[in-house]
């Protein structure tokens, strides 16, 4: 997908993961949403770097972008 995130159907059931790990992006996002600090996550997962965590946030943000769909008004 990009320099930090990848999707491989053979790894973690095709979930987006941090490249070079089997750590799913959603796991990092959940940890951040629960109030964990990036430094704490890196301490728990020493293979991660701050760039990996930022890439997870960027990936999640891209998925959350709203796409406007025109609604037909009847009547």
PQR file of N, CA, C, O and H, with PARSE charges and radii, in Angstrom:
ATOM      1  N   UNK A   1       0.828  -1.200   0.000 -0.4000 1.5000
ATOM      2  CA  UNK A   1       0.000   0.000   0.000 -0.0000 2.0000
ATOM      3  C   UNK A   1       0.866   1.254   0.000  0.5500 1.7000
ATOM      4  O   UNK A   1       0.713   2.125  -0.857 -0.5500 1.4000
ATOM      5  N   UNK A   2       1.760   1.337   0.951 -0.4000 1.5000
ATOM      6  CA  UNK A   2       2.684   2.455   0.989 -0.0000 2.0000
ATOM      7  C   UNK A   2       3.947   2.018   1.705  0.5500 1.7000
ATOM      8  O   UNK A   2       4.162   0.826   1.923 -0.5500 1.4000
ATOM      9  H   UNK A   2       1.884   0.630   1.647  0.4000 1.0000
ATOM     10  N   UNK A   3       4.773   2.969   2.067 -0.4000 1.5000
ATOM     11  CA  UNK A   3       6.071   2.657   2.675 -0.0000 2.0000
ATOM     12  C   UNK A   3       5.942   1.952   4.023  0.5500 1.7000
ATOM     13  O   UNK A   3       6.837   1.202   4.413 -0.5500 1.4000
ATOM     14  H   UNK A   3       4.598   3.938   1.890  0.4000 1.0000
ATOM     15  N   UNK A   4       4.832   2.184   4.744 -0.4000 1.5000
ATOM     16  CA  UNK A   4       4.690   1.677   6.108 -0.0000 2.0000
ATOM     17  C   UNK A   4       3.566   0.674   6.313  0.5500 1.7000
ATOM     18  O   UNK A   4       3.600  -0.094   7.275 -0.5500 1.4000
ATOM     19  H   UNK A   4       4.105   2.793   4.427  0.4000 1.0000
ATOM     20  N   UNK A   5       2.579   0.662   5.441 -0.4000 1.5000
ATOM     21  CA  UNK A   5       1.400  -0.196   5.605 -0.0000 2.0000
ATOM     22  C   UNK A   5       1.305  -1.142   4.406  0.5500 1.7000
ATOM     23  O   UNK A   5       1.556  -0.744   3.268 -0.5500 1.4000
ATOM     24  H   UNK A   5       2.551   1.286   4.660  0.4000 1.0000
ATOM     25  N   UNK A   6       0.944  -2.380   4.671 -0.4000 1.5000
ATOM     26  CA  UNK A   6       0.763  -3.328   3.574 -0.0000 2.0000
ATOM     27  C   UNK A   6      -0.446  -4.211   3.847  0.5500 1.7000
ATOM     28  O   UNK A   6      -0.896  -4.362   4.983 -0.5500 1.4000
ATOM     29  H   UNK A   6       0.740  -2.704   5.595  0.4000 1.0000
ATOM     30  N   UNK A   7      -0.947  -4.777   2.778 -0.4000 1.5000
ATOM     31  CA  UNK A   7      -2.037  -5.749   2.861 -0.0000 2.0000
ATOM     32  C   UNK A   7      -1.621  -6.964   2.048  0.5500 1.7000
ATOM     33  O   UNK A   7      -1.315  -6.868   0.860 -0.5500 1.4000
ATOM     34  H   UNK A   7      -0.581  -4.654   1.856  0.4000 1.0000
ATOM     35  N   UNK A   8      -1.619  -8.105   2.715 -0.4000 1.5000
ATOM     36  CA  UNK A   8      -1.269  -9.363   2.062 -0.0000 2.0000
ATOM     37  C   UNK A   8      -2.321 -10.378   2.478  0.5500 1.7000
ATOM     38  O   UNK A   8      -2.480 -10.654   3.667 -0.5500 1.4000
ATOM     39  H   UNK A   8      -1.869  -8.183   3.680  0.4000 1.0000
ATOM     40  N   UNK A   9      -3.046 -10.941   1.508 -0.4000 1.5000
ATOM     41  CA  UNK A   9      -4.108 -11.889   1.844 -0.0000 2.0000
ATOM     42  C   UNK A   9      -3.619 -13.096   2.648  0.5500 1.7000
ATOM     43  O   UNK A   9      -4.414 -13.762   3.311 -0.5500 1.4000
ATOM     44  H   UNK A   9      -2.917 -10.718   0.542  0.4000 1.0000
ATOM     45  N   UNK A  10      -2.322 -13.378   2.592 -0.4000 1.5000
ATOM     46  CA  UNK A  10      -1.753 -14.519   3.294 -0.0000 2.0000
ATOM     47  C   UNK A  10      -1.320 -14.184   4.729  0.5500 1.7000
ATOM     48  O   UNK A  10      -0.958 -15.080   5.492 -0.5500 1.4000
ATOM     49  H   UNK A  10      -1.676 -12.837   2.053  0.4000 1.0000
ATOM     50  N   UNK A  11      -1.358 -12.907   5.091 -0.4000 1.5000
ATOM     51  CA  UNK A  11      -0.904 -12.489   6.425 -0.0000 2.0000
ATOM     52  C   UNK A  11      -2.047 -11.772   7.140  0.5500 1.7000
ATOM     53  O   UNK A  11      -2.649 -10.844   6.600 -0.5500 1.4000
ATOM     54  H   UNK A  11      -1.652 -12.179   4.472  0.4000 1.0000
ATOM     55  N   UNK A  12      -2.333 -12.213   8.350 -0.4000 1.5000
ATOM     56  CA  UNK A  12      -3.392 -11.610   9.191 -0.0000 2.0000
ATOM     57  C   UNK A  12      -4.725 -11.509   8.456  0.5500 1.7000
ATOM     58  O   UNK A  12      -5.451 -10.526   8.605 -0.5500 1.4000
ATOM     59  H   UNK A  12      -1.844 -12.967   8.788  0.4000 1.0000
ATOM     60  N   UNK A  13      -5.038 -12.525   7.668 -0.4000 1.5000
ATOM     61  CA  UNK A  13      -6.322 -12.593   6.947 -0.0000 2.0000
ATOM     62  C   UNK A  13      -6.543 -11.393   6.039  0.5500 1.7000
ATOM     63  O   UNK A  13      -7.685 -11.001   5.795 -0.5500 1.4000
ATOM     64  H   UNK A  13      -4.448 -13.323   7.547  0.4000 1.0000
ATOM     65  N   UNK A  14      -5.463 -10.809   5.538 -0.4000 1.5000
ATOM     66  CA  UNK A  14      -5.589  -9.688   4.604 -0.0000 2.0000
ATOM     67  C   UNK A  14      -5.847  -8.352   5.265  0.5500 1.7000
ATOM     68  O   UNK A  14      -6.161  -7.379   4.581 -0.5500 1.4000
ATOM     69  H   UNK A  14      -4.536 -11.128   5.735  0.4000 1.0000
ATOM     70  N   UNK A  15      -5.721  -8.282   6.584 -0.4000 1.5000
ATOM     71  CA  UNK A  15      -5.897  -6.996   7.268 -0.0000 2.0000
ATOM     72  C   UNK A  15      -4.676  -6.113   7.017  0.5500 1.7000
ATOM     73  O   UNK A  15      -3.561  -6.612   6.861 -0.5500 1.4000
ATOM     74  H   UNK A  15      -5.466  -9.074   7.140  0.4000 1.0000
ATOM     75  N   UNK A  16      -4.893  -4.816   6.981 -0.4000 1.5000
ATOM     76  CA  UNK A  16      -3.789  -3.873   6.835 -0.0000 2.0000
ATOM     77  C   UNK A  16      -2.892  -3.982   8.062  0.5500 1.7000
ATOM     78  O   UNK A  16      -3.365  -3.927   9.198 -0.5500 1.4000
ATOM     79  H   UNK A  16      -5.799  -4.411   7.107  0.4000 1.0000
ATOM     80  N   UNK A  17      -1.586  -4.140   7.820 -0.4000 1.5000
ATOM     81  CA  UNK A  17      -0.605  -4.293   8.896 -0.0000 2.0000
ATOM     82  C   UNK A  17       0.545  -3.323   8.701  0.5500 1.7000
ATOM     83  O   UNK A  17       0.766  -2.794   7.612 -0.5500 1.4000
ATOM     84  H   UNK A  17      -1.201  -4.185   6.898  0.4000 1.0000
ATOM     85  N   UNK A  18       1.265  -3.108   9.781 -0.4000 1.5000
ATOM     86  CA  UNK A  18       2.491  -2.327   9.698 -0.0000 2.0000
ATOM     87  C   UNK A  18       3.525  -3.184   8.976  0.5500 1.7000
ATOM     88  O   UNK A  18       3.763  -4.333   9.349 -0.5500 1.4000
ATOM     89  H   UNK A  18       1.086  -3.537  10.666  0.4000 1.0000
ATOM     90  N   UNK A  19       4.133  -2.616   7.946 -0.4000 1.5000
ATOM     91  CA  UNK A  19       5.089  -3.349   7.126 -0.0000 2.0000
ATOM     92  C   UNK A  19       6.212  -3.924   7.983  0.5500 1.7000
ATOM     93  O   UNK A  19       6.736  -3.248   8.868 -0.5500 1.4000
ATOM     94  H   UNK A  19       3.940  -1.683   7.644  0.4000 1.0000
ATOM     95  N   UNK A  20       6.574  -5.167   7.715 -0.4000 1.5000
ATOM     96  CA  UNK A  20       7.634  -5.839   8.440 -0.0000 2.0000
ATOM     97  C   UNK A  20       7.186  -6.452   9.751  0.5500 1.7000
ATOM     98  O   UNK A  20       7.999  -7.004  10.494 -0.5500 1.4000
ATOM     99  H   UNK A  20       6.149  -5.717   6.996  0.4000 1.0000
ATOM    100  N   UNK A  21       5.871  -6.357  10.044 -0.4000 1.5000
ATOM    101  CA  UNK A  21       5.325  -6.924  11.279 -0.0000 2.0000
ATOM    102  C   UNK A  21       4.026  -7.641  10.947  0.5500 1.7000
ATOM    103  O   UNK A  21       3.581  -7.665   9.799 -0.5500 1.4000
ATOM    104  H   UNK A  21       5.211  -5.909   9.441  0.4000 1.0000
ATOM    105  N   UNK A  22       3.445  -8.211  11.956 -0.4000 1.5000
ATOM    106  CA  UNK A  22       2.096  -8.763  11.837 -0.0000 2.0000
ATOM    107  C   UNK A  22       1.165  -7.972  12.757  0.5500 1.7000
ATOM    108  O   UNK A  22       0.183  -8.506  13.273 -0.5500 1.4000
ATOM    109  H   UNK A  22       3.806  -8.191  12.888  0.4000 1.0000
ATOM    110  N   UNK A  23       1.484  -6.717  12.950 -0.4000 1.5000
ATOM    111  CA  UNK A  23       0.679  -5.854  13.814 -0.0000 2.0000
ATOM    112  C   UNK A  23      -0.358  -5.145  12.948  0.5500 1.7000
ATOM    113  O   UNK A  23      -0.005  -4.325  12.100 -0.5500 1.4000
ATOM    114  H   UNK A  23       2.282  -6.283  12.531  0.4000 1.0000
ATOM    115  N   UNK A  24      -1.645  -5.461  13.159 -0.4000 1.5000
ATOM    116  CA  UNK A  24      -2.690  -4.826  12.363 -0.0000 2.0000
ATOM    117  C   UNK A  24      -2.820  -3.333  12.676  0.5500 1.7000
ATOM    118  O   UNK A  24      -2.666  -2.904  13.820 -0.5500 1.4000
ATOM    119  H   UNK A  24      -1.932  -6.127  13.848  0.4000 1.0000
ATOM    120  N   UNK A  25      -3.103  -2.569  11.644 -0.4000 1.5000
ATOM    121  CA  UNK A  25      -3.305  -1.124  11.800 -0.0000 2.0000
ATOM    122  C   UNK A  25      -4.411  -0.863  12.812  0.5500 1.7000
ATOM    123  O   UNK A  25      -4.281   0.033  13.646 -0.5500 1.4000
ATOM    124  H   UNK A  25      -3.228  -2.918  10.715  0.4000 1.0000
ATOM    125  N   UNK A  26      -5.500  -1.631  12.752 -0.4000 1.5000
ATOM    126  CA  UNK A  26      -6.626  -1.381  13.653 -0.0000 2.0000
ATOM    127  C   UNK A  26      -6.212  -1.519  15.112  0.5500 1.7000
ATOM    128  O   UNK A  26      -6.762  -0.834  15.974 -0.5500 1.4000
ATOM    129  H   UNK A  26      -5.606  -2.358  12.074  0.4000 1.0000
ATOM    130  N   UNK A  27      -5.256  -2.391  15.401 -0.4000 1.5000
ATOM    131  CA  UNK A  27      -4.797  -2.558  16.779 -0.0000 2.0000
ATOM    132  C   UNK A  27      -4.124  -1.282  17.287  0.5500 1.7000
ATOM    133  O   UNK A  27      -4.354  -0.863  18.421 -0.5500 1.4000
ATOM    134  H   UNK A  27      -4.810  -2.948  14.700  0.4000 1.0000
ATOM    135  N   UNK A  28      -3.303  -0.677  16.452 -0.4000 1.5000
ATOM    136  CA  UNK A  28      -2.627   0.568  16.832 -0.0000 2.0000
ATOM    137  C   UNK A  28      -3.651   1.687  17.004  0.5500 1.7000
ATOM    138  O   UNK A  28      -3.569   2.465  17.955 -0.5500 1.4000
ATOM    139  H   UNK A  28      -3.116  -1.018  15.531  0.4000 1.0000
ATOM    140  N   UNK A  29      -4.606   1.768  16.093 -0.4000 1.5000
ATOM    141  CA  UNK A  29      -5.637   2.815  16.176 -0.0000 2.0000
ATOM    142  C   UNK A  29      -6.469   2.640  17.438  0.5500 1.7000
ATOM    143  O   UNK A  29      -6.776   3.625  18.110 -0.5500 1.4000
ATOM    144  H   UNK A  29      -4.672   1.136  15.321  0.4000 1.0000
ATOM    145  N   UNK A  30      -6.841   1.415  17.774 -0.4000 1.5000
ATOM    146  CA  UNK A  30      -7.604   1.158  19.004 -0.0000 2.0000
ATOM    147  C   UNK A  30      -6.814   1.576  20.237  0.5500 1.7000
ATOM    148  O   UNK A  30      -7.368   2.153  21.172 -0.5500 1.4000
ATOM    149  H   UNK A  30      -6.592   0.615  17.228  0.4000 1.0000
ATOM    150  N   UNK A  31      -5.527   1.283  20.234 -0.4000 1.5000
ATOM    151  CA  UNK A  31      -4.692   1.651  21.378 -0.0000 2.0000
ATOM    152  C   UNK A  31      -4.622   3.169  21.537  0.5500 1.7000
ATOM    153  O   UNK A  31      -4.716   3.690  22.648 -0.5500 1.4000
ATOM    154  H   UNK A  31      -5.076   0.813  19.474  0.4000 1.0000
ATOM    155  N   UNK A  32      -4.458   3.870  20.419 -0.4000 1.5000
ATOM    156  CA  UNK A  32      -4.432   5.337  20.478 -0.0000 2.0000
ATOM    157  C   UNK A  32      -5.778   5.885  20.938  0.5500 1.7000
ATOM    158  O   UNK A  32      -5.838   6.818  21.739 -0.5500 1.4000
ATOM    159  H   UNK A  32      -4.382   3.447  19.516  0.4000 1.0000
ATOM    160  N   UNK A  33      -6.854   5.298  20.426 -0.4000 1.5000
ATOM    161  CA  UNK A  33      -8.200   5.746  20.807 -0.0000 2.0000
ATOM    162  C   UNK A  33      -8.484   5.495  22.283  0.5500 1.7000
ATOM    163  O   UNK A  33      -9.287   6.201  22.894 -0.5500 1.4000
ATOM    164  H   UNK A  33      -6.805   4.540  19.775  0.4000 1.0000
ATOM    165  N   UNK A  34      -7.828   4.493  22.851 -0.4000 1.5000
ATOM    166  CA  UNK A  34      -8.015   4.178  24.270 -0.0000 2.0000
ATOM    167  C   UNK A  34      -7.158   5.060  25.170  0.5500 1.7000
ATOM    168  O   UNK A  34      -7.214   4.953  26.395 -0.5500 1.4000
ATOM    169  H   UNK A  34      -7.176   3.920  22.355  0.4000 1.0000
ATOM    170  N   UNK A  35      -6.369   5.930  24.552 -0.4000 1.5000
ATOM    171  CA  UNK A  35      -5.578   6.861  25.341 -0.0000 2.0000
ATOM    172  C   UNK A  35      -4.107   6.515  25.464  0.5500 1.7000
ATOM    173  O   UNK A  35      -3.349   7.244  26.105 -0.5500 1.4000
ATOM    174  H   UNK A  35      -6.324   6.016  23.556  0.4000 1.0000
ATOM    175  N   UNK A  36      -3.693   5.407  24.857 -0.4000 1.5000
ATOM    176  CA  UNK A  36      -2.266   5.069  24.897 -0.0000 2.0000
ATOM    177  C   UNK A  36      -1.479   6.102  24.102  0.5500 1.7000
ATOM    178  O   UNK A  36      -1.928   6.566  23.054 -0.5500 1.4000
ATOM    179  H   UNK A  36      -4.309   4.814  24.336  0.4000 1.0000
ATOM    180  N   UNK A  37      -0.329   6.450  24.597 -0.4000 1.5000
ATOM    181  CA  UNK A  37       0.564   7.383  23.910 -0.0000 2.0000
ATOM    182  C   UNK A  37       1.447   6.595  22.944  0.5500 1.7000
ATOM    183  O   UNK A  37       1.726   5.416  23.162 -0.5500 1.4000
ATOM    184  H   UNK A  37       0.036   6.073  25.449  0.4000 1.0000
ATOM    185  N   UNK A  38       1.880   7.257  21.883 -0.4000 1.5000
ATOM    186  CA  UNK A  38       2.731   6.606  20.889 -0.0000 2.0000
ATOM    187  C   UNK A  38       3.970   5.997  21.537  0.5500 1.7000
ATOM    188  O   UNK A  38       4.392   4.901  21.169 -0.5500 1.4000
ATOM    189  H   UNK A  38       1.654   8.215  21.706  0.4000 1.0000
ATOM    190  N   UNK A  39       4.548   6.703  22.495 -0.4000 1.5000
ATOM    191  CA  UNK A  39       5.746   6.211  23.168 -0.0000 2.0000
ATOM    192  C   UNK A  39       5.474   4.911  23.919  0.5500 1.7000
ATOM    193  O   UNK A  39       6.330   4.028  23.967 -0.5500 1.4000
ATOM    194  H   UNK A  39       4.205   7.594  22.794  0.4000 1.0000
ATOM    195  N   UNK A  40       4.282   4.795  24.505 -0.4000 1.5000
ATOM    196  CA  UNK A  40       3.906   3.573  25.224 -0.0000 2.0000
ATOM    197  C   UNK A  40       3.740   2.410  24.252  0.5500 1.7000
ATOM    198  O   UNK A  40       4.144   1.283  24.540 -0.5500 1.4000
ATOM    199  H   UNK A  40       3.586   5.512  24.466  0.4000 1.0000
ATOM    200  N   UNK A  41       3.148   2.694  23.109 -0.4000 1.5000
ATOM    201  CA  UNK A  41       2.936   1.649  22.100 -0.0000 2.0000
ATOM    202  C   UNK A  41       4.291   1.151  21.593  0.5500 1.7000
ATOM    203  O   UNK A  41       4.495  -0.052  21.431 -0.5500 1.4000
ATOM    204  H   UNK A  41       2.820   3.609  22.874  0.4000 1.0000
ATOM    205  N   UNK A  42       5.203   2.074  21.348 -0.4000 1.5000
ATOM    206  CA  UNK A  42       6.539   1.697  20.881 -0.0000 2.0000
ATOM    207  C   UNK A  42       7.270   0.874  21.947  0.5500 1.7000
ATOM    208  O   UNK A  42       8.025  -0.045  21.629 -0.5500 1.4000
ATOM    209  H   UNK A  42       5.038   3.051  21.480  0.4000 1.0000
ATOM    210  N   UNK A  43       7.034   1.214  23.200 -0.4000 1.5000
ATOM    211  CA  UNK A  43       7.643   0.443  24.288 -0.0000 2.0000
ATOM    212  C   UNK A  43       7.099  -0.993  24.305  0.5500 1.7000
ATOM    213  O   UNK A  43       7.843  -1.946  24.530 -0.5500 1.4000
ATOM    214  H   UNK A  43       6.421   1.960  23.459  0.4000 1.0000
ATOM    215  N   UNK A  44       5.781  -1.129  24.062 -0.4000 1.5000
ATOM    216  CA  UNK A  44       5.150  -2.450  24.021 -0.0000 2.0000
ATOM    217  C   UNK A  44       5.516  -3.232  22.754  0.5500 1.7000
ATOM    218  O   UNK A  44       5.595  -4.460  22.775 -0.5500 1.4000
ATOM    219  H   UNK A  44       5.176  -0.354  23.879  0.4000 1.0000
ATOM    220  N   UNK A  45       5.736  -2.517  21.667 -0.4000 1.5000
ATOM    221  CA  UNK A  45       6.072  -3.119  20.376 -0.0000 2.0000
ATOM    222  C   UNK A  45       7.350  -2.471  19.854  0.5500 1.7000
ATOM    223  O   UNK A  45       7.286  -1.584  19.002 -0.5500 1.4000
ATOM    224  H   UNK A  45       5.672  -1.519  21.650  0.4000 1.0000
ATOM    225  N   UNK A  46       8.509  -2.899  20.351 -0.4000 1.5000
ATOM    226  CA  UNK A  46       9.765  -2.226  20.013 -0.0000 2.0000
ATOM    227  C   UNK A  46      10.147  -2.249  18.532  0.5500 1.7000
ATOM    228  O   UNK A  46      11.040  -1.512  18.116 -0.5500 1.4000
ATOM    229  H   UNK A  46       8.561  -3.619  21.043  0.4000 1.0000
ATOM    230  N   UNK A  47       9.489  -3.075  17.743 -0.4000 1.5000
ATOM    231  CA  UNK A  47       9.782  -3.070  16.300 -0.0000 2.0000
ATOM    232  C   UNK A  47       9.140  -1.870  15.607  0.5500 1.7000
ATOM    233  O   UNK A  47       9.501  -1.541  14.477 -0.5500 1.4000
ATOM    234  H   UNK A  47       8.763  -3.673  18.081  0.4000 1.0000
ATOM    235  N   UNK A  48       8.184  -1.213  16.281 -0.4000 1.5000
ATOM    236  CA  UNK A  48       7.514  -0.052  15.692 -0.0000 2.0000
ATOM    237  C   UNK A  48       8.344   1.210  15.865  0.5500 1.7000
ATOM    238  O   UNK A  48       9.126   1.346  16.806 -0.5500 1.4000
ATOM    239  H   UNK A  48       7.890  -1.480  17.198  0.4000 1.0000
ATOM    240  N   UNK A  49       8.150   2.123  14.932 -0.4000 1.5000
ATOM    241  CA  UNK A  49       8.740   3.461  15.006 -0.0000 2.0000
ATOM    242  C   UNK A  49       7.602   4.465  14.948  0.5500 1.7000
ATOM    243  O   UNK A  49       6.481   4.124  14.569 -0.5500 1.4000
ATOM    244  H   UNK A  49       7.515   2.013  14.168  0.4000 1.0000
ATOM    245  N   UNK A  50       7.891   5.695  15.322 -0.4000 1.5000
ATOM    246  CA  UNK A  50       6.858   6.737  15.307 -0.0000 2.0000
ATOM    247  C   UNK A  50       6.277   6.904  13.900  0.5500 1.7000
ATOM    248  O   UNK A  50       5.095   7.215  13.751 -0.5500 1.4000
ATOM    249  H   UNK A  50       8.801   5.972  15.630  0.4000 1.0000
ATOM    250  N   UNK A  51       7.101   6.699  12.873 -0.4000 1.5000
ATOM    251  CA  UNK A  51       6.611   6.801  11.492 -0.0000 2.0000
ATOM    252  C   UNK A  51       5.550   5.748  11.207  0.5500 1.7000
ATOM    253  O   UNK A  51       4.609   6.006  10.456 -0.5500 1.4000
ATOM    254  H   UNK A  51       8.061   6.447  12.994  0.4000 1.0000
ATOM    255  N   UNK A  52       5.689   4.573  11.792 -0.4000 1.5000
ATOM    256  CA  UNK A  52       4.696   3.513  11.615 -0.0000 2.0000
ATOM    257  C   UNK A  52       3.357   3.921  12.227  0.5500 1.7000
ATOM    258  O   UNK A  52       2.301   3.715  11.629 -0.5500 1.4000
ATOM    259  H   UNK A  52       6.453   4.363  12.402  0.4000 1.0000
ATOM    260  N   UNK A  53       3.413   4.496  13.412 -0.4000 1.5000
ATOM    261  CA  UNK A  53       2.190   4.918  14.098 -0.0000 2.0000
ATOM    262  C   UNK A  53       1.524   6.052  13.331  0.5500 1.7000
ATOM    263  O   UNK A  53       0.304   6.061  13.172 -0.5500 1.4000
ATOM    264  H   UNK A  53       4.271   4.664  13.897  0.4000 1.0000
ATOM    265  N   UNK A  54       2.315   7.006  12.855 -0.4000 1.5000
ATOM    266  CA  UNK A  54       1.753   8.094  12.051 -0.0000 2.0000
ATOM    267  C   UNK A  54       1.133   7.562  10.764  0.5500 1.7000
ATOM    268  O   UNK A  54       0.098   8.058  10.320 -0.5500 1.4000
ATOM    269  H   UNK A  54       3.306   6.999  12.984  0.4000 1.0000
ATOM    270  N   UNK A  55       1.762   6.556  10.167 -0.4000 1.5000
ATOM    271  CA  UNK A  55       1.209   5.954   8.947 -0.0000 2.0000
ATOM    272  C   UNK A  55      -0.122   5.260   9.234  0.5500 1.7000
ATOM    273  O   UNK A  55      -1.025   5.283   8.398 -0.5500 1.4000
ATOM    274  H   UNK A  55       2.603   6.152  10.528  0.4000 1.0000
ATOM    275  N   UNK A  56      -0.248   4.639  10.416 -0.4000 1.5000
ATOM    276  CA  UNK A  56      -1.522   4.018  10.808 -0.0000 2.0000
ATOM    277  C   UNK A  56      -2.611   5.076  10.917  0.5500 1.7000
ATOM    278  O   UNK A  56      -3.738   4.866  10.467 -0.5500 1.4000
ATOM    279  H   UNK A  56       0.486   4.620  11.095  0.4000 1.0000
ATOM    280  N   UNK A  57      -2.272   6.206  11.513 -0.4000 1.5000
ATOM    281  CA  UNK A  57      -3.251   7.292  11.631 -0.0000 2.0000
ATOM    282  C   UNK A  57      -3.646   7.828  10.261  0.5500 1.7000
ATOM    283  O   UNK A  57      -4.821   8.084  10.000 -0.5500 1.4000
ATOM    284  H   UNK A  57      -1.357   6.376  11.878  0.4000 1.0000
ATOM    285  N   UNK A  58      -2.664   7.995   9.398 -0.4000 1.5000
ATOM    286  CA  UNK A  58      -2.946   8.487   8.058 -0.0000 2.0000
ATOM    287  C   UNK A  58      -3.821   7.505   7.278  0.5500 1.7000
ATOM    288  O   UNK A  58      -4.735   7.913   6.561 -0.5500 1.4000
ATOM    289  H   UNK A  58      -1.709   7.787   9.610  0.4000 1.0000
ATOM    290  N   UNK A  59      -3.535   6.220   7.421 -0.4000 1.5000
ATOM    291  CA  UNK A  59      -4.328   5.189   6.756 -0.0000 2.0000
ATOM    292  C   UNK A  59      -5.772   5.221   7.263  0.5500 1.7000
ATOM    293  O   UNK A  59      -6.710   5.179   6.468 -0.5500 1.4000
ATOM    294  H   UNK A  59      -2.792   5.889   8.004  0.4000 1.0000
ATOM    295  N   UNK A  60      -5.949   5.294   8.571 -0.4000 1.5000
ATOM    296  CA  UNK A  60      -7.296   5.349   9.149 -0.0000 2.0000
ATOM    297  C   UNK A  60      -8.026   6.604   8.690  0.5500 1.7000
ATOM    298  O   UNK A  60      -9.220   6.554   8.392 -0.5500 1.4000
ATOM    299  H   UNK A  60      -5.187   5.328   9.218  0.4000 1.0000
ATOM    300  N   UNK A  61      -7.325   7.721   8.630 -0.4000 1.5000
ATOM    301  CA  UNK A  61      -7.948   8.971   8.180 -0.0000 2.0000
ATOM    302  C   UNK A  61      -8.410   8.855   6.733  0.5500 1.7000
ATOM    303  O   UNK A  61      -9.480   9.349   6.378 -0.5500 1.4000
ATOM    304  H   UNK A  61      -6.356   7.762   8.872  0.4000 1.0000
ATOM    305  N   UNK A  62      -7.607   8.203   5.900 -0.4000 1.5000
ATOM    306  CA  UNK A  62      -7.999   8.061   4.495 -0.0000 2.0000
ATOM    307  C   UNK A  62      -9.249   7.201   4.359  0.5500 1.7000
ATOM    308  O   UNK A  62     -10.065   7.425   3.465 -0.5500 1.4000
ATOM    309  H   UNK A  62      -6.738   7.801   6.189  0.4000 1.0000
ATOM    310  N   UNK A  63      -9.401   6.215   5.245 -0.4000 1.5000
ATOM    311  CA  UNK A  63     -10.602   5.375   5.202 -0.0000 2.0000
ATOM    312  C   UNK A  63     -11.836   6.117   5.708  0.5500 1.7000
ATOM    313  O   UNK A  63     -12.964   5.814   5.319 -0.5500 1.4000
ATOM    314  H   UNK A  63      -8.738   6.033   5.972  0.4000 1.0000
ATOM    315  N   UNK A  64     -11.601   7.090   6.578 -0.4000 1.5000
ATOM    316  CA  UNK A  64     -12.719   7.810   7.191 -0.0000 2.0000
ATOM    317  C   UNK A  64     -13.186   9.006   6.371  0.5500 1.7000
ATOM    318  O   UNK A  64     -14.195   9.627   6.705 -0.5500 1.4000
ATOM    319  H   UNK A  64     -10.685   7.336   6.894  0.4000 1.0000
ATOM    320  N   UNK A  65     -12.467   9.335   5.305 -0.4000 1.5000
ATOM    321  CA  UNK A  65     -12.880  10.473   4.486 -0.0000 2.0000
ATOM    322  C   UNK A  65     -14.277  10.233   3.944  0.5500 1.7000
ATOM    323  O   UNK A  65     -14.600   9.164   3.426 -0.5500 1.4000
ATOM    324  H   UNK A  65     -11.648   8.831   5.033  0.4000 1.0000
ATOM    325  N   UNK A  66     -15.090  11.265   4.083 -0.4000 1.5000
ATOM    326  CA  UNK A  66     -16.466  11.144   3.606 -0.0000 2.0000
ATOM    327  C   UNK A  66     -16.517  11.287   2.085  0.5500 1.7000
ATOM    328  O   UNK A  66     -15.836  12.127   1.497 -0.5500 1.4000
ATOM    329  H   UNK A  66     -14.828  12.134   4.504  0.4000 1.0000
ATOM    330  N   UNK A  67     -17.326  10.459   1.483 -0.4000 1.5000
ATOM    331  CA  UNK A  67     -17.583  10.586   0.070 -0.0000 2.0000
ATOM    332  C   UNK A  67     -19.032  11.003  -0.071  0.5500 1.7000
ATOM    333  O   UNK A  67     -19.939  10.315   0.399 -0.5500 1.4000
ATOM    334  H   UNK A  67     -17.879   9.777   1.961  0.4000 1.0000
ATOM    335  N   UNK A  68     -19.238  12.120  -0.713 -0.4000 1.5000
ATOM    336  CA  UNK A  68     -20.603  12.618  -0.882 -0.0000 2.0000
ATOM    337  C   UNK A  68     -21.283  11.902  -2.029  0.5500 1.7000
ATOM    338  O   UNK A  68     -20.732  11.761  -3.120 -0.5500 1.4000
ATOM    339  H   UNK A  68     -18.502  12.678  -1.095  0.4000 1.0000
ATOM    340  N   UNK A  69     -22.477  11.461  -1.756 -0.4000 1.5000
ATOM    341  CA  UNK A  69     -23.284  10.812  -2.771 -0.0000 2.0000
ATOM    342  C   UNK A  69     -24.554  11.634  -2.946  0.5500 1.7000
ATOM    343  O   UNK A  69     -25.288  11.865  -1.986 -0.5500 1.4000
ATOM    344  H   UNK A  69     -22.925  11.575  -0.869  0.4000 1.0000
ATOM    345  N   UNK A  70     -24.805  12.068  -4.152 -0.4000 1.5000
ATOM    346  CA  UNK A  70     -26.008  12.867  -4.374 -0.0000 2.0000
ATOM    347  C   UNK A  70     -27.281  12.079  -3.992  0.5500 1.7000
ATOM    348  O   UNK A  70     -27.414  10.897  -4.307 -0.5500 1.4000
ATOM    349  H   UNK A  70     -24.209  11.880  -4.933  0.4000 1.0000
ATOM    350  N   UNK A  71     -28.187  12.753  -3.321 -0.4000 1.5000
ATOM    351  CA  UNK A  71     -29.452  12.139  -2.933 -0.0000 2.0000
ATOM    352  C   UNK A  71     -30.540  12.754  -3.811  0.5500 1.7000
ATOM    353  O   UNK A  71     -30.657  13.973  -3.929 -0.5500 1.4000
ATOM    354  H   UNK A  71     -28.079  13.713  -3.065  0.4000 1.0000
ATOM    355  N   UNK A  72     -31.314  11.890  -4.410 -0.4000 1.5000
ATOM    356  CA  UNK A  72     -32.405  12.366  -5.273 -0.0000 2.0000
ATOM    357  C   UNK A  72     -33.571  12.793  -4.389  0.5500 1.7000
ATOM    358  O   UNK A  72     -34.050  12.024  -3.556 -0.5500 1.4000
ATOM    359  H   UNK A  72     -31.219  10.899  -4.314  0.4000 1.0000
ATOM    360  N   UNK A  73     -34.015  14.018  -4.582 -0.4000 1.5000
ATOM    361  CA  UNK A  73     -35.155  14.531  -3.828 -0.0000 2.0000
ATOM    362  C   UNK A  73     -36.412  14.219  -4.616  0.5500 1.7000
ATOM    363  O   UNK A  73     -36.534  14.592  -5.783 -0.5500 1.4000
ATOM    364  H   UNK A  73     -33.626  14.642  -5.260  0.4000 1.0000
ATOM    365  N   UNK A  74     -37.356  13.526  -3.965 -0.4000 1.5000
ATOM    366  CA  UNK A  74     -38.605  13.158  -4.611 -0.0000 2.0000
ATOM    367  C   UNK A  74     -39.715  14.019  -4.038  0.5500 1.7000
ATOM    368  O   UNK A  74     -39.849  14.161  -2.822 -0.5500 1.4000
ATOM    369  H   UNK A  74     -37.257  13.223  -3.017  0.4000 1.0000
ATOM    370  N   UNK A  75     -40.496  14.581  -4.920 -0.4000 1.5000
ATOM    371  CA  UNK A  75     -41.687  15.305  -4.483 -0.0000 2.0000
ATOM    372  C   UNK A  75     -41.526  16.709  -4.447  0.5500 1.7000
ATOM    373  O   UNK A  75     -42.460  17.428  -4.095 -0.5500 1.4000
ATOM    374  H   UNK A  75     -40.387  14.465  -5.908  0.4000 1.0000
TER
END
